[in-house]
Amino acid sequence: MPFPNAMNRRRAYLELHTAVLLFGFTAILGKLITLEEIALVWYRMGLATLSIFLIPGVLRNVRTLSPGQWRTLSGIGVIVALHWVTFFGSIKASSVSVTLSCMGTTALFTAFLEPLWLRRAFRAEEFALGLFIIPGIFLISRFAEHSQTGIILGIISAALASAFSILNKRALEKHPAFTITLVELGSGWLFLSLLLPLWMHWNPETVWVPVPIDWLWLLLLALVCTTLAYVLALRALGPLSAFINSLTINLEPVYGILLAMVIFQEHKALSPGFYAGSAMVLLAVFLHPWLSGYLDRKRQRSKA
């Protein structure tokens, strides 16, 4: 019989891969839902906030936050909302495959922003991998010319994803993860609610009432691909190392693109040049945690 820690690690691997698969399925649901991006995200954040609100003990922790902490987490929540709006906007304007390939540029933005915001040393390998992504994005844009708007929105979404991930690193040092999630999702939903009058003025044709099948996709998106996926990813952090977690999370665009091929047959509309560019982006994404871990160990040995 395996040792308990081996069983825990095996379960953690399963839960982490399940969470990443669900994250990848988010893009699929975004394509299936007929609502425009801002309405889609408004429902997603509202339903996910409600589901986390019902978790015992979460509200009690939220009440202990200071006004300054509320402002910080609420600001991050606004960034999360804008990330999701541009993410689903990119999918609506192009395809799941194009959007997920563009999300690979998150590593490039993180290489520049994380040292500045967290005041740590710049790492040459991160800049090198980030620069390696640029020709890949060029190939994607060159061979997906009908998707220029989607590519621009996808890159903006990647920059916003990098920003809130870096900011959340500091927040996680001070607050429980579920407390952060509730405040950020709730504030993001409130921010979008305040924007609705302006959006409706500029886009009066926007449909806000989901068709019946949309409710099923929205519930899956909010409860399964947001709340449940987050819980599974959080549970897996304990038994597994940060390196394994980072490496596995990088499978999200791979899972998403493969799902898009199966469900939407997107591979029939994409050229070999697109896949060459996507391969360069994904290669850089996968090399990042391996190369960083290798160089970190080398630096530690040199100091010893």
Secondary structure, 3 states (H helix, E strand, C coil): CCCHHHHHHHHHHHHHHHHHHHHHHHHHHHHHCCCCHHHHHHHHHHHHHHHHHCCCCHHHHHCCCCHHHHHHHHHHHHHHHHHHHHHHHHHHHCCHHHHHHHHHHHHHHHHHHHHHHHCCCCCHHHHHHHHHHHHHHHHHHHCCHHHHHHHHHHHHHHHHHHHHHHHHHHHHCCCCHHHHHHHHHHHHHHHHHHHHHHHHHHCCCCCCCCCHHHHHHHHHHHHHHHHHHHHHHHHHCCCCCHHHHHHHHCCHHHHHHHHHHHHHCHHHHCCHHHHHHHHHHHHHHHHHHHHHHHHHHHHHHHHC
